[in-house]
Amino acid sequence: MNTGFHRGFTLVECAVACAIVVLLTAIAVPSFQGEKLRASRLDAVQALTRLQMAQEQYRAAHGLYATELTVLRGVAAISDQGRYTLTVAQTGPESYRAVAQARGAQSSDKNCEALTLDVAQGWAQTGPTPQCWNR
C-alpha cells in the first residue's frame, strides 16, 4: 500500500545540514589552532626555565653567567619538542638575555614568536607579555 510518503532527506535539508557543518568548522578551526599554539608555548617556557636554572648553577660555580649554551648542563640549542631555538647573550657583567625563537609551524604565533628572559643579578623579567608565558 502506497501512502505517498517517501522516507529520506530532501536536497534542501542536506544543503542546510552541510552549511551548518561548514559554519561551525569555520568558527572552530581558528580557535583550535590558536589554543594549540598557546599550549605549545610551554615548550619555550620550559626550555627558558631550564636555561635559567643552569645559568644560576654556572654562576655559583664560576662567578659569572655563561655566554654560550654549550657550557650549560642540560641546555640544548633546540627546545625539547623542537618548536623553539634558544640563544643566550650577556648584557652586562651580572646579566644576560635568553631568547626562545619560534620555528616551523610555531612561527605563525605572531604575537609570541620570540619569548625572552632578561636576568640581572638573579632577578628575572619575562617578555614580551605575560600572556606569552601563559600567565
C-alpha positions as CSV (number, residue, x, y, z in Angstrom):
1,M,0.0,0.0,0.0
2,N,1.5,3.3,-1.1
3,T,0.6,6.3,1.2
4,G,2.5,8.9,-0.9
5,F,5.2,9.5,1.8
6,H,8.9,8.8,1.0
7,R,11.5,8.2,3.6
8,G,14.8,10.1,3.4
9,F,16.1,13.7,3.2
10,T,15.4,16.3,0.6
11,L,18.2,18.1,-1.2
12,V,17.4,21.3,0.7
13,E,17.7,19.6,4.1
14,C,21.1,18.1,3.1
15,A,22.3,21.5,1.9
16,V,21.2,23.2,5.2
17,A,23.0,20.5,7.2
18,C,26.2,20.9,5.2
19,A,26.0,24.7,5.6
20,I,25.8,24.3,9.3
21,V,28.8,22.0,9.4
22,V,30.8,24.4,7.3
23,L,29.9,27.3,9.5
24,L,30.8,25.5,12.7
25,T,34.1,24.4,11.2
26,A,34.9,27.9,10.1
27,I,34.5,29.1,13.7
28,A,36.1,26.2,15.5
29,V,39.3,25.6,13.4
30,P,41.0,29.0,14.0
31,S,40.1,28.8,17.7
32,F,41.6,25.4,17.9
33,Q,44.8,26.5,16.1
34,G,45.2,29.4,18.5
35,E,44.8,27.1,21.5
36,K,47.3,24.7,20.0
37,L,49.9,27.5,19.5
38,R,49.3,28.8,23.1
39,A,49.7,25.3,24.5
40,S,52.9,24.8,22.5
41,R,54.5,27.8,24.1
42,L,55.0,25.7,27.2
43,D,57.9,24.2,25.2
44,A,59.7,27.6,25.2
45,V,58.8,28.3,28.9
46,Q,60.2,25.0,30.0
47,A,63.4,25.5,27.9
48,L,64.0,29.0,29.2
49,T,63.3,27.9,32.8
50,R,65.8,25.1,32.4
51,L,68.3,27.6,31.0
52,Q,67.8,30.0,33.9
53,M,68.5,27.2,36.4
54,A,71.6,26.1,34.5
55,Q,72.8,29.7,34.4
56,E,72.4,30.1,38.2
57,Q,74.4,26.9,38.7
58,Y,77.1,28.1,36.3
59,R,77.2,31.5,38.1
60,A,77.5,29.8,41.5
61,A,80.5,27.7,40.2
62,H,82.2,30.4,38.1
63,G,81.1,33.8,39.4
64,L,79.6,34.9,36.1
65,Y,76.8,33.9,33.8
66,A,77.7,31.8,30.8
67,T,77.8,33.4,27.4
68,E,77.4,30.2,25.4
69,L,74.7,27.5,25.7
70,T,77.3,24.7,25.2
71,V,78.7,25.2,28.7
72,L,75.4,24.9,30.4
73,R,74.4,21.5,31.7
74,G,71.1,20.1,30.3
75,V,70.5,23.0,27.9
76,A,70.4,22.5,24.1
77,A,70.1,25.0,21.3
78,I,66.7,23.5,20.3
79,S,63.8,23.1,22.8
80,D,62.7,19.5,23.8
81,Q,59.8,19.5,21.3
82,G,61.8,21.3,18.6
83,R,59.5,24.2,18.4
84,Y,62.0,26.9,19.5
85,T,65.6,27.8,19.0
86,L,67.4,29.1,22.1
87,T,70.1,31.8,22.3
88,V,71.8,33.5,25.2
89,A,73.8,36.7,25.3
90,Q,75.5,38.5,28.1
91,T,74.0,42.0,28.5
92,G,76.3,43.1,31.4
93,P,78.7,41.7,34.0
94,E,75.8,40.4,36.1
95,S,73.1,40.0,33.5
96,Y,72.0,38.1,30.4
97,R,69.2,37.7,27.9
98,A,67.9,34.4,26.7
99,V,65.5,34.2,23.7
100,A,63.4,31.3,22.6
101,Q,62.6,31.9,18.9
102,A,59.7,30.0,17.3
103,R,60.5,27.7,14.4
104,G,58.4,25.7,12.0
105,A,54.6,25.8,12.5
106,Q,55.1,27.6,15.8
107,S,56.3,30.7,13.8
108,S,52.7,31.5,13.0
109,D,52.3,32.5,16.6
110,K,53.0,36.1,15.6
111,N,52.3,37.9,19.0
112,C,54.6,35.5,20.8
113,E,57.1,34.5,18.1
114,A,60.1,35.1,20.5
115,L,59.9,34.6,24.2
116,T,62.5,36.5,26.2
117,L,64.1,36.1,29.6
118,D,66.1,39.0,30.9
119,V,68.0,38.2,34.1
120,A,70.0,40.7,36.2
121,Q,71.7,39.7,39.4
122,G,69.3,36.7,39.7
123,W,66.2,38.7,39.1
124,A,64.2,37.7,36.0
125,Q,61.9,39.6,33.8
126,T,59.9,37.7,31.1
127,G,58.7,39.0,27.8
128,P,57.2,40.1,25.5
129,T,54.0,39.8,27.5
130,P,52.7,37.7,30.4
131,Q,50.2,36.1,28.0
132,C,53.1,34.6,26.0
133,W,54.3,32.9,29.2
134,N,50.7,31.6,29.7
135,R,50.2,33.8,32.8
